[in-house]
Amino acid sequence: MTPAPAPRLRLGGRTLAVVGRARVYVCGVTPYDVTHLGHAATYVWVDAADRLLRRLGVQVEVCRNVTDVDDVLFEAAGRAGAHYDRFAAVQQFTFERDMEALGVRRPTHEPRAHSFVPQVVELATALLEAGAAYEAGGSVYTVGAPVVEFAGLTREDALAQLAGAGGRLDDPHKRDPLDQAVWQRSDGDEPAWPSPWGPGRPGWHAECTAMALSTYGPGLDLHAGGADLRFPHHAFEAAQAEAATGVSPFARAWLHVGLVSRDGEKMAKSTGNLVFVRDLLAQVPGPVVRTLLLDRRHDAGWEWAPGLLDAAGARLDALHAAAGRPHTDPVAQRAVLAALADGLDVPTALDLAIAEGGAAARDLQSVLAL
């Protein structure tokens, strides 16, 4: 009898058909602070998608950038009395150690923004030639109004989100506060690189656009990041890529990971409500934290509570116990994989694997690195 074909990954109700290789891009950290639970959630989910695609027979390449050219990083390094690149290197080492403890595979490609400044200049030039950007005061700006319209936001909502994401609404050289810098003029002692428009540095959105295009060419199969990056970062990134290359869509599928809250507020340094991965790893093994992050809908926001660690530990113990049973049922194995492939439905896959046990549980354990 001909074996049933492996299921294919579905995200957002659409099947992600892959020919050859799956090109995955995930927005990496800005290395100015140690890893918190919100960071970890994104990278653990991307790792789970990577491992599942491999289990389904797909060749996968993952590109996870390092945003080591960023005003937030420059400011943190200044407060620490360190040069920004040395400061970033130390923080990046800590981040990678946390990822290893959580079972996250090293990416295939790991571009660092400081090495792609010439490509950002090329991107800015292409956008100017396409009429999608303009130069003013030594900076180059992407025209923002069409991006906001395509994102389905009102002008007021877009401005509010830009204000919370370093959108420089008060930049006097902009024609419209919605416009975003592809190339930002540098003044005084701000880090600067040469460009046709004078000394400056890349804009945040442009860095990811340039790194993704340089790594994969004009299109991605899967783009991932936290749900808070949907706008403005991902919207401007995609708009810039499509305007510069003429290829649409920039990403065939998106994996937006739900945000973690604590005490009713999004987990963020600005609110001082962070839960650090290193602190959790001092209490429980990495697979328990990984189970905590994965045993939910990937796109659903959730609230941190200390009791969740105990629940995740119990859930993982149940999976391990089920995996110890000798039972082998190919139908159950396929059902577990089908649940994972259907929108990365880890809770359903775990329920099935624990109930069936044996090979189904062992397969899930392997796929999710638990």
Backbone hydrogen bonds in HBPLUS format (Angstrom, degrees):
<---DONOR---> <-ACCEPTOR-->    atom                        ^
c    i                          cat <-CA-CA->   ^        H-A-AA   ^      H-
h    n   atom  resd res      DA  || num        DHA   H-A  angle D-A-AA Bond
n    s   type  num  typ     dist DA aas  dist angle  dist       angle   num
A0016-LEU N   A0009-LEU O   2.81 MM   7  5.66 176.1  1.81 172.4 171.2     1
A0010-ARG N   A0341-ALA O   2.76 MM 331  5.97 159.1  1.80 172.7 166.5     2
A0343-GLY N   A0010-ARG O   2.82 MM 333  5.24 129.0  2.08 139.2 149.7     3
A0011-LEU N   A0014-ARG O   2.92 MM   3  5.46 148.3  2.03 159.4 155.8     4
A0014-ARG N   A0011-LEU O   3.08 MM   3  5.46 164.3  2.10 113.0 118.0     5
A0022-ALA N   A0059-GLN O   2.71 MM  37  6.14 156.3  1.76 158.0 166.0     6
A0061-GLU N   A0022-ALA O   2.98 MM  39  6.18 164.9  2.00 172.7 167.7     7
A0221-ASP N   A0023-ARG O   3.03 MM 198  5.14 150.7  2.12 136.5 144.7     8
A0222-LEU N   A0023-ARG O   3.17 MM 199  6.39 162.6  2.20 151.4 149.0     9
A0024-VAL N   A0061-GLU O   2.90 MM  37  6.01 169.8  1.91 172.1 173.6    10
A0063-CYS N   A0024-VAL O   2.78 MM  39  6.12 154.5  1.85 152.4 160.9    11
A0025-TYR N   A0222-LEU O   2.94 MM 197  6.44 157.3  1.99 158.5 166.0    12
A0224-ALA N   A0025-TYR O   2.79 MM 199  6.20 157.7  1.84 158.4 164.2    13
A0026-VAL N   A0063-CYS O   2.87 MM  37  6.27 161.4  1.90 166.2 168.8    14
A0027-CYS N   A0224-ALA O   3.33 MM 197  6.71 155.9  2.39 150.0 149.5    15
A0067-THR N   A0029-VAL O   3.09 MM  38  6.14 158.9  2.14 145.2 149.0    16
A0032-TYR N   A0030-THR O   2.74 MM   2  5.90 126.0  2.03 120.5 103.9    17
A0277-VAL N   A0035-THR O   3.03 MM 242  5.93 162.4  2.06 142.8 148.4    18
A0040-ALA N   A0036-HIS O   3.06 MM   4  6.38 169.4  2.08 157.5 160.0    19
A0037-LEU N   A0275-VAL O   2.88 MM 238  5.77 144.2  2.01 164.1 175.3    20
A0041-ALA N   A0037-LEU O   2.99 MM   4  6.11 151.9  2.07 145.1 151.5    21
A0043-TYR N   A0039-HIS O   3.41 MM   4  6.81 164.1  2.44 154.6 158.0    22
A0044-VAL N   A0040-ALA O   2.90 MM   4  5.98 156.5  1.95 159.5 165.6    23
A0045-TRP N   A0041-ALA O   3.06 MM   4  6.16 158.9  2.11 147.8 153.4    24
A0046-VAL N   A0042-THR O   3.02 MM   4  6.28 156.3  2.08 148.4 155.1    25
A0047-ASP N   A0043-TYR O   3.03 MM   4  6.07 153.4  2.10 135.0 142.4    26
A0048-ALA N   A0044-VAL O   2.93 MM   4  6.19 149.7  2.02 143.3 151.5    27
A0049-ALA N   A0045-TRP O   2.98 MM   4  6.27 157.7  2.03 148.9 154.2    28
A0050-ASP N   A0046-VAL O   2.89 MM   4  6.11 158.2  1.94 149.6 155.9    29
A0051-ARG N   A0047-ASP O   2.90 MM   4  6.13 166.5  1.92 152.5 155.4    30
A0052-LEU N   A0048-ALA O   2.90 MM   4  6.05 155.0  1.96 146.8 154.1    31
A0053-LEU N   A0049-ALA O   2.95 MM   4  6.11 166.9  1.97 151.2 154.5    32
A0054-ARG N   A0050-ASP O   3.06 MM   4  6.34 157.0  2.12 148.6 155.0    33
A0055-ARG N   A0051-ARG O   2.93 MM   4  6.17 153.1  2.00 142.9 150.7    34
A0056-LEU N   A0052-LEU O   2.90 MM   4  6.22 138.3  2.08 147.1 159.4    35
A0056-LEU N   A0053-LEU O   3.15 MM   3  5.01 126.0  2.45  90.6 104.7    36
A0058-VAL N   A0053-LEU O   2.91 MM   5  5.32 162.0  1.94 150.7 147.3    37
A0057-GLY N   A0054-ARG O   2.98 MM   3  5.12 158.3  2.03 107.3 111.7    38
A0108-THR N   A0062-VAL O   2.85 MM  46  5.16 121.6  2.20 130.1 147.4    39
A0109-HIS N   A0062-VAL O   2.97 MM  47  6.30 161.3  2.01 153.8 154.7    40
A0064-ARG N   A0109-HIS O   3.02 MM  45  6.42 157.5  2.07 161.1 157.5    41
A0066-VAL N   A0111-PRO O   2.89 MM  45  6.29 143.3  2.03 157.9 163.2    42
A0068-ASP N   A0066-VAL O   3.03 MM   2  5.70 126.7  2.33 106.4  91.1    43
A0113-ALA N   A0066-VAL O   3.03 MM  47  6.26 166.3  2.05 177.3 173.5    44
A0074-PHE N   A0070-ASP O   2.98 MM   4  6.32 161.6  2.01 155.4 161.0    45
A0075-GLU N   A0071-ASP O   2.94 MM   4  6.14 159.3  1.98 149.8 154.8    46
A0076-ALA N   A0072-VAL O   3.00 MM   4  6.24 158.2  2.05 146.9 152.8    47
A0077-ALA N   A0073-LEU O   2.90 MM   4  6.08 163.1  1.93 156.5 160.9    48
A0078-GLY N   A0074-PHE O   2.96 MM   4  6.14 152.3  2.04 143.4 151.4    49
A0079-ARG N   A0075-GLU O   3.02 MM   4  6.31 154.5  2.09 147.2 153.2    50
A0080-ALA N   A0076-ALA O   3.08 MM   4  6.32 142.7  2.23 140.1 150.3    51
A0080-ALA N   A0077-ALA O   3.13 MM   3  5.02 121.7  2.49  91.0 105.9    52
A0081-GLY N   A0077-ALA O   2.97 MM   4  6.10 110.1  2.48 136.2 153.6    53
A0082-ALA N   A0077-ALA O   2.99 MM   5  5.22 169.8  2.00 150.3 150.0    54
A0081-GLY N   A0078-GLY O   3.10 MM   3  4.98 151.2  2.18  97.6 106.5    55
A0087-PHE N   A0083-HIS O   2.94 MM   4  6.09 166.7  1.96 162.9 167.4    56
A0088-ALA N   A0084-TYR O   2.88 MM   4  5.97 157.0  1.94 143.9 150.0    57
A0089-ALA N   A0085-ASP O   3.09 MM   4  6.21 150.6  2.18 137.0 144.3    58
A0090-VAL N   A0086-ARG O   3.23 MM   4  6.55 156.3  2.29 150.5 154.8    59
A0091-GLN N   A0087-PHE O   3.21 MM   4  6.49 165.8  2.23 151.1 154.7    60
A0092-GLN N   A0088-ALA O   2.82 MM   4  5.97 154.1  1.89 150.9 158.7    61
A0093-PHE N   A0089-ALA O   3.07 MM   4  6.26 149.6  2.17 141.5 148.6    62
A0094-THR N   A0090-VAL O   3.23 MM   4  6.59 156.9  2.29 147.5 152.6    63
A0095-PHE N   A0091-GLN O   3.00 MM   4  6.29 159.5  2.04 148.8 154.6    64
A0096-GLU N   A0092-GLN O   2.96 MM   4  6.17 164.2  1.99 152.6 155.9    65
A0097-ARG N   A0093-PHE O   3.05 MM   4  6.27 150.6  2.14 146.0 153.9    66
A0098-ASP N   A0094-THR O   3.07 MM   4  6.37 154.6  2.14 149.0 155.4    67
A0099-MET N   A0095-PHE O   2.96 MM   4  6.28 157.1  2.01 152.3 159.0    68
A0100-GLU N   A0096-GLU O   3.00 MM   4  6.18 156.9  2.05 144.9 150.6    69
A0101-ALA N   A0097-ARG O   3.15 MM   4  6.39 154.7  2.21 143.5 149.8    70
A0102-LEU N   A0098-ASP O   3.10 MM   4  6.39 135.8  2.30 141.3 153.2    71
A0102-LEU N   A0099-MET O   3.09 MM   3  5.06 128.8  2.36  94.3 108.2    72
A0104-VAL N   A0099-MET O   2.97 MM   5  5.22 163.4  2.00 154.0 149.2    73
A0103-GLY N   A0100-GLU O   3.10 MM   3  5.14 161.9  2.13 105.4 109.9    74
A0115-SER N   A0112-ARG O   2.91 MM   3  5.72 154.6  1.98 125.8 133.0    75
A0116-PHE N   A0113-ALA O   2.95 MM   3  5.27 164.7  1.97 116.0 121.0    76
A0120-VAL N   A0116-PHE O   3.10 MM   4  6.47 142.6  2.24 145.4 155.9    77
A0120-VAL N   A0117-VAL O   3.06 MM   3  5.09 124.4  2.39  97.8 112.4    78
A0121-VAL N   A0117-VAL O   3.08 MM   4  6.45 154.0  2.15 153.2 160.1    79
A0122-GLU N   A0118-PRO O   2.99 MM   4  6.34 153.3  2.07 143.9 151.3    80
A0123-LEU N   A0119-GLN O   2.88 MM   4  6.13 151.5  1.96 141.4 149.3    81
A0124-ALA N   A0120-VAL O   2.87 MM   4  6.14 163.6  1.90 153.3 156.8    82
A0125-THR N   A0121-VAL O   2.98 MM   4  6.21 157.5  2.03 148.2 154.4    83
A0126-ALA N   A0122-GLU O   2.96 MM   4  6.23 157.6  2.01 148.5 154.4    84
A0127-LEU N   A0123-LEU O   2.91 MM   4  6.20 156.6  1.97 155.0 161.4    85
A0128-LEU N   A0124-ALA O   2.96 MM   4  6.18 153.5  2.03 147.5 154.6    86
A0129-GLU N   A0125-THR O   3.00 MM   4  6.26 159.3  2.04 148.9 154.4    87
A0130-ALA N   A0126-ALA O   2.96 MM   4  6.16 139.0  2.13 139.4 150.7    88
A0132-ALA N   A0127-LEU O   2.96 MM   5  5.16 145.2  2.09 159.2 158.3    89
A0131-GLY N   A0128-LEU O   3.15 MM   3  5.19 155.4  2.22 101.1 108.7    90
A0143-VAL N   A0132-ALA O   3.09 MM  11  5.92 169.5  2.10 146.8 146.9    91
A0134-TYR N   A0141-TYR O   3.02 MM   7  5.51 144.1  2.15 141.8 152.3    92
A0141-TYR N   A0134-TYR O   2.86 MM   7  5.51 164.0  1.88 161.6 163.7    93
A0136-ALA N   A0139-SER O   2.87 MM   3  5.44 159.9  1.91 152.3 158.6    94
A0139-SER N   A0136-ALA O   3.04 MM   3  5.44 163.9  2.07 117.7 122.9    95
A0140-VAL N   A0183-TRP O   2.89 MM  43  4.94 156.7  1.94 136.0 142.3    96
A0182-VAL N   A0140-VAL O   2.70 MM  42  5.47 162.6  1.73 148.1 154.4    97
A0183-TRP N   A0140-VAL O   3.18 MM  43  4.94 164.9  2.21 133.6 136.3    98
A0142-THR N   A0180-GLN O   2.66 MM  38  5.23 162.0  1.69 164.9 160.9    99
A0180-GLN N   A0142-THR O   3.15 MM  38  5.23 146.0  2.27 137.2 145.4   100
A0147-VAL N   A0144-GLY O   2.97 MM   3  5.25 122.0  2.32 107.6 123.0   101
A0148-VAL N   A0144-GLY O   3.04 MM   4  6.32 158.7  2.08 161.4 168.0   102
A0149-GLU N   A0145-ALA O   3.02 MM   4  6.25 161.9  2.05 153.8 158.8   103
A0150-PHE N   A0146-PRO O   2.96 MM   4  6.11 160.4  2.00 143.7 148.9   104
A0151-ALA N   A0147-VAL O   2.97 MM   4  6.16 145.4  2.09 142.4 152.2   105
A0153-LEU N   A0148-VAL O   3.28 MM   5  5.71 169.5  2.29 158.8 157.0   106
A0152-GLY N   A0149-GLU O   3.04 MM   3  5.19 152.9  2.12 102.6 111.2   107
A0158-ALA N   A0154-THR O   2.95 MM   4  6.16 165.4  1.97 155.5 159.9   108
A0159-LEU N   A0155-ARG O   2.94 MM   4  6.13 161.3  1.97 151.0 155.7   109
A0160-ALA N   A0156-GLU O   3.04 MM   4  6.23 155.8  2.10 145.8 152.5   110
A0161-GLN N   A0157-ASP O   2.97 MM   4  6.24 158.5  2.01 151.2 156.6   111
A0162-LEU N   A0158-ALA O   2.87 MM   4  6.06 157.8  1.92 151.1 157.8   112
A0163-ALA N   A0159-LEU O   2.92 MM   4  6.03 153.0  2.00 144.7 151.7   113
A0164-GLY N   A0160-ALA O   3.30 MM   4  6.56 143.5  2.44 138.5 146.7   114
A0165-ALA N   A0162-LEU O   3.05 MM   3  5.01 155.8  2.11 101.7 109.3   115
A0167-GLY N   A0162-LEU O   2.82 MM   5  4.61 144.6  1.95 153.7 148.4   116
A0171-ASP N   A0168-ARG O   3.24 MM   3  5.57 167.1  2.25 116.5 116.8   117
A0174-LYS N   A0171-ASP O   3.31 MM   3  5.91 165.3  2.33 117.0 121.2   118
A0179-ASP N   A0176-ASP O   2.95 MM   3  5.58 155.6  2.01 121.5 128.0   119
A0203-GLY N   A0182-VAL O   2.94 MM  21  4.69 158.2  1.99 123.7 118.4   120
A0184-GLN N   A0201-ARG O   2.79 MM  17  5.32 169.9  1.80 174.2 170.6   121
A0201-ARG N   A0184-GLN O   2.87 MM  17  5.32 149.7  1.96 143.6 153.2   122
A0186-SER N   A0199-PRO O   3.18 MM  13  5.94 168.5  2.20 128.3 126.8   123
A0190-GLU N   A0187-ASP O   3.06 MM   3  5.73 165.3  2.09 140.7 144.0   124
A0193-TRP N   A0200-GLY O   2.64 MM   7  5.36 148.5  1.74 146.5 156.4   125
A0200-GLY N   A0193-TRP O   2.93 MM   7  5.36 157.0  1.99 145.1 151.7   126
A0198-GLY N   A0195-SER O   3.14 MM   3  5.18 169.4  2.15 111.3 113.5   127
A0207-GLU N   A0203-GLY O   3.06 MM   4  6.32 142.3  2.21 151.2 161.2   128
A0207-GLU N   A0204-TRP O   3.16 MM   3  5.37 129.5  2.43 100.4 113.1   129
A0209-THR N   A0205-HIS O   3.14 MM   4  6.43 162.8  2.17 149.8 155.1   130
A0210-ALA N   A0206-ALA O   2.89 MM   4  6.00 169.4  1.90 153.3 155.6   131
A0211-MET N   A0207-GLU O   2.95 MM   4  6.15 161.0  1.98 151.1 156.7   132
A0212-ALA N   A0208-CYS O   2.87 MM   4  5.91 164.7  1.89 152.4 156.5   133
A0213-LEU N   A0209-THR O   2.99 MM   4  6.10 169.3  2.00 152.5 155.9   134
A0214-SER N   A0210-ALA O   2.93 MM   4  5.93 154.7  2.00 141.6 149.2   135
A0215-THR N   A0211-MET O   3.03 MM   4  6.08 143.1  2.17 138.3 147.3   136
A0216-TYR N   A0212-ALA O   2.93 MM   4  6.01 172.1  1.94 159.1 160.8   137
A0217-GLY N   A0213-LEU O   2.83 MM   4  4.54 142.8  1.96 122.3 131.0   138
A0220-LEU N   A0250-PHE O   2.74 MM  30  6.09 153.2  1.81 156.6 166.1   139
A0252-ARG N   A0220-LEU O   3.08 MM  32  6.34 154.5  2.14 137.1 143.2   140
A0223-HIS N   A0253-ALA O   2.97 MM  30  6.40 157.2  2.03 148.5 154.2   141
A0255-LEU N   A0223-HIS O   2.79 MM  32  6.13 153.8  1.86 153.6 157.6   142
A0225-GLY N   A0255-LEU O   3.11 MM  30  6.54 147.7  2.22 166.8 161.6   143
A0257-VAL N   A0225-GLY O   3.02 MM  32  6.24 158.2  2.06 142.1 148.6   144
A0229-LEU N   A0226-GLY O   2.92 MM   3  5.55 164.6  1.95 120.0 125.1   145
A0227-ALA N   A0257-VAL O   2.84 MM  30  5.24 148.4  1.94 151.9 141.4   146
A0230-ARG N   A0227-ALA O   3.24 MM   3  5.54 165.5  2.26 109.4 113.8   147
A0234-HIS N   A0229-LEU O   2.78 MM   5  5.81 173.1  1.79 173.0 171.1   148
A0235-ALA N   A0230-ARG O   3.22 MM   5  6.27 128.9  2.50 135.0 146.4   149
A0236-PHE N   A0232-PRO O   2.94 MM   4  5.98 169.9  1.95 163.9 165.9   150
A0237-GLU N   A0233-HIS O   2.91 MM   4  5.99 157.5  1.96 150.1 157.6   151
A0238-ALA N   A0234-HIS O   2.96 MM   4  6.03 169.8  1.98 149.2 151.2   152
A0239-ALA N   A0235-ALA O   3.03 MM   4  6.14 160.5  2.06 142.6 148.8   153
A0240-GLN N   A0236-PHE O   2.90 MM   4  5.96 162.2  1.93 149.9 154.0   154
A0241-ALA N   A0237-GLU O   3.07 MM   4  6.30 162.5  2.10 147.9 152.8   155
A0242-GLU N   A0238-ALA O   2.94 MM   4  6.11 168.5  1.95 157.0 159.7   156
A0243-ALA N   A0239-ALA O   2.96 MM   4  6.05 156.0  2.02 145.5 152.4   157
A0244-ALA N   A0240-GLN O   2.94 MM   4  6.02 156.0  2.00 147.9 154.4   158
A0245-THR N   A0241-ALA O   2.99 MM   4  6.04 154.9  2.05 149.3 155.5   159
A0246-GLY N   A0242-GLU O   2.81 MM   4  5.17 146.9  1.92 133.3 142.3   160
A0258-GLY N   A0298-HIS O   2.79 MM  40  6.07 164.3  1.81 142.5 146.6   161
A0302-TRP N   A0259-LEU O   3.04 MM  43  6.57 153.7  2.11 158.7 165.1   162
A0267-MET N   A0260-VAL O   2.78 MM   7  5.75 167.8  1.79 156.0 152.1   163
A0261-SER N   A0302-TRP O   2.82 MM  41  6.09 155.7  1.87 157.3 163.6   164
A0304-TRP N   A0261-SER O   2.79 MM  43  6.00 174.5  1.79 163.4 162.2   165
A0262-ARG N   A0265-GLU O   2.78 MM   3  5.44 156.7  1.83 152.4 155.5   166
A0265-GLU N   A0262-ARG O   3.20 MM   3  5.44 169.0  2.21 110.9 114.2   167
A0271-THR N   A0268-ALA O   3.16 MM   3  5.57 142.5  2.31 106.9 116.2   168
A0272-GLY N   A0269-LYS O   3.07 MM   3  5.01 143.8  2.20  98.5 109.5   169
A0279-ASP N   A0276-PHE O   3.10 MM   3  5.42 129.9  2.36 103.4 115.8   170
A0280-LEU N   A0276-PHE O   3.28 MM   4  6.73 153.2  2.36 148.5 155.7   171
A0281-LEU N   A0277-VAL O   2.88 MM   4  6.14 159.3  1.93 158.0 164.4   172
A0282-ALA N   A0279-ASP O   3.30 MM   3  5.21 141.0  2.46  92.1 102.9   173
A0283-GLN N   A0280-LEU O   2.88 MM   3  5.24 152.2  1.95 108.2 117.4   174
A0284-VAL N   A0280-LEU O   2.99 MM   4  6.27 157.3  2.04 158.5 165.3   175
A0288-VAL N   A0285-PRO O   3.07 MM   3  5.65 141.0  2.22 114.6 124.8   176
A0290-ARG N   A0286-GLY O   2.92 MM   4  6.19 160.1  1.96 156.8 163.4   177
A0291-THR N   A0287-PRO O   2.91 MM   4  6.01 151.4  1.99 136.8 143.9   178
A0292-LEU N   A0288-VAL O   2.94 MM   4  6.20 158.3  1.98 148.2 154.1   179
A0293-LEU N   A0289-VAL O   3.07 MM   4  6.37 152.3  2.15 147.9 154.1   180
A0294-LEU N   A0290-ARG O   3.02 MM   4  6.22 147.7  2.13 146.6 155.5   181
A0295-ASP N   A0291-THR O   2.97 MM   4  5.76 151.6  2.05 157.6 159.7   182
A0296-ARG N   A0294-LEU O   2.75 MM   2  5.56 139.4  1.91 105.5  94.0   183
A0300-ALA N   A0297-ARG O   3.29 MM   3  5.37 165.3  2.32 106.9 111.3   184
A0308-LEU N   A0305-ALA O   2.95 MM   3  5.70 163.5  1.98 126.0 131.2   185
A0309-LEU N   A0306-PRO O   3.17 MM   3  5.99 156.3  2.23 121.8 126.2   186
A0311-ALA N   A0307-GLY O   3.22 MM   4  6.57 161.3  2.26 149.9 155.0   187
A0312-ALA N   A0308-LEU O   2.91 MM   4  6.08 156.5  1.97 146.1 152.4   188
A0313-GLY N   A0309-LEU O   2.92 MM   4  6.13 154.6  1.98 146.5 153.6   189
A0314-ALA N   A0310-ASP O   2.98 MM   4  6.25 157.0  2.03 149.9 155.5   190
A0315-ARG N   A0311-ALA O   2.99 MM   4  6.17 155.0  2.05 145.5 152.7   191
A0316-LEU N   A0312-ALA O   2.92 MM   4  6.12 157.7  1.97 148.6 154.3   192
A0317-ASP N   A0313-GLY O   2.94 MM   4  6.13 155.9  1.99 145.9 152.7   193
A0318-ALA N   A0314-ALA O   3.02 MM   4  6.23 153.4  2.09 144.5 151.2   194
A0319-LEU N   A0315-ARG O   3.09 MM   4  6.43 150.1  2.18 143.5 151.4   195
A0320-HIS N   A0316-LEU O   2.97 MM   4  6.26 162.5  2.00 153.2 157.6   196
A0321-ALA N   A0317-ASP O   2.91 MM   4  6.12 158.5  1.95 149.6 155.6   197
A0322-ALA N   A0318-ALA O   2.95 MM   4  6.12 156.9  2.01 143.2 149.7   198
A0323-ALA N   A0319-LEU O   2.88 MM   4  6.12 150.5  1.97 148.1 156.5   199
A0324-GLY N   A0320-HIS O   3.21 MM   4  6.45 128.6  2.49 137.5 149.3   200
A0324-GLY N   A0321-ALA O   3.15 MM   3  5.26 139.9  2.32  97.8 109.0   201
A0325-ARG N   A0322-ALA O   3.16 MM   3  5.61 163.6  2.19 111.8 116.9   202
A0358-GLY N   A0322-ALA O   2.84 MM  36  6.10 147.6  1.95 151.4 140.6   203
A0359-ALA N   A0327-HIS O   2.83 MM  32  6.42 145.3  1.95 153.4 164.8   204
A0332-ALA N   A0329-ASP O   2.97 MM   3  5.30 118.5  2.36 106.2 121.0   205
A0333-GLN N   A0329-ASP O   3.00 MM   4  6.37 157.8  2.05 155.1 162.3   206
A0334-ARG N   A0330-PRO O   2.96 MM   4  6.19 160.1  2.00 148.1 152.7   207
A0335-ALA N   A0331-VAL O   2.99 MM   4  6.22 147.4  2.10 141.3 150.7   208
A0336-VAL N   A0332-ALA O   2.99 MM   4  6.26 153.4  2.06 151.1 157.1   209
A0337-LEU N   A0333-GLN O   3.08 MM   4  6.38 166.8  2.10 153.2 156.1   210
A0338-ALA N   A0334-ARG O   2.81 MM   4  5.94 153.3  1.88 144.7 153.1   211
A0339-ALA N   A0335-ALA O   2.98 MM   4  6.18 149.7  2.08 142.0 149.2   212
A0340-LEU N   A0336-VAL O   3.10 MM   4  6.45 158.4  2.15 149.2 154.7   213
A0341-ALA N   A0337-LEU O   2.85 MM   4  6.08 159.4  1.89 151.6 157.7   214
A0342-ASP N   A0338-ALA O   3.03 MM   4  6.14 132.9  2.26 138.6 149.8   215
A0345-ASP N   A0339-ALA O   3.28 MM   6  5.53 141.1  2.44 142.3 135.8   216
A0344-LEU N   A0340-LEU O   2.85 MM   4  4.40 122.1  2.19 147.1 148.9   217
A0343-GLY N   A0341-ALA O   3.06 MM   2  5.81 125.8  2.36 107.4  92.1   218
A0346-VAL N   A0344-LEU O   2.88 MM   2  5.71 126.0  2.18 112.3  96.1   219
A0349-ALA N   A0345-ASP O   3.17 MM   4  6.37 161.5  2.21 147.8 153.6   220
A0350-LEU N   A0346-VAL O   2.81 MM   4  5.97 159.0  1.85 162.5 167.7   221
A0351-ASP N   A0347-PRO O   2.96 MM   4  6.20 160.3  2.00 147.3 152.7   222
A0352-LEU N   A0348-THR O   2.98 MM   4  6.22 165.7  2.00 154.1 157.2   223
A0353-ALA N   A0349-ALA O   2.92 MM   4  6.06 163.2  1.95 147.8 153.0   224
A0354-ILE N   A0350-LEU O   2.89 MM   4  5.99 163.9  1.92 154.7 158.3   225
A0355-ALA N   A0351-ASP O   3.05 MM   4  6.14 156.6  2.10 144.8 151.5   226
A0356-GLU N   A0352-LEU O   2.86 MM   4  5.99 163.4  1.89 155.3 159.7   227
A0357-GLY N   A0353-ALA O   2.74 MM   4  5.43 154.1  1.81 139.2 148.3   228
A0361-ALA N   A0358-GLY O   3.09 MM   3  5.48 120.0  2.47 106.8 120.1   229
A0362-ARG N   A0358-GLY O   2.95 MM   4  6.25 160.5  1.99 154.1 160.6   230
A0363-ASP N   A0359-ALA O   2.83 MM   4  5.88 155.5  1.88 147.1 153.3   231
A0364-LEU N   A0360-ALA O   3.17 MM   4  6.34 160.4  2.21 140.9 145.7   232
A0365-GLN N   A0361-ALA O   2.88 MM   4  6.04 159.3  1.92 148.2 154.6   233
A0366-SER N   A0362-ARG O   3.01 MM   4  6.20 152.2  2.09 143.0 149.6   234
A0367-VAL N   A0363-ASP O   2.88 MM   4  6.14 165.7  1.90 154.4 158.2   235
A0368-LEU N   A0364-LEU O   2.94 MM   4  5.99 169.0  1.95 156.0 158.2   236
A0370-LEU N   A0365-GLN O   2.90 MM   5  4.89 160.8  1.94 145.3 150.2   237
A0369-ALA N   A0366-SER O   3.24 MM   3  5.03 155.8  2.30  97.5 104.7   238
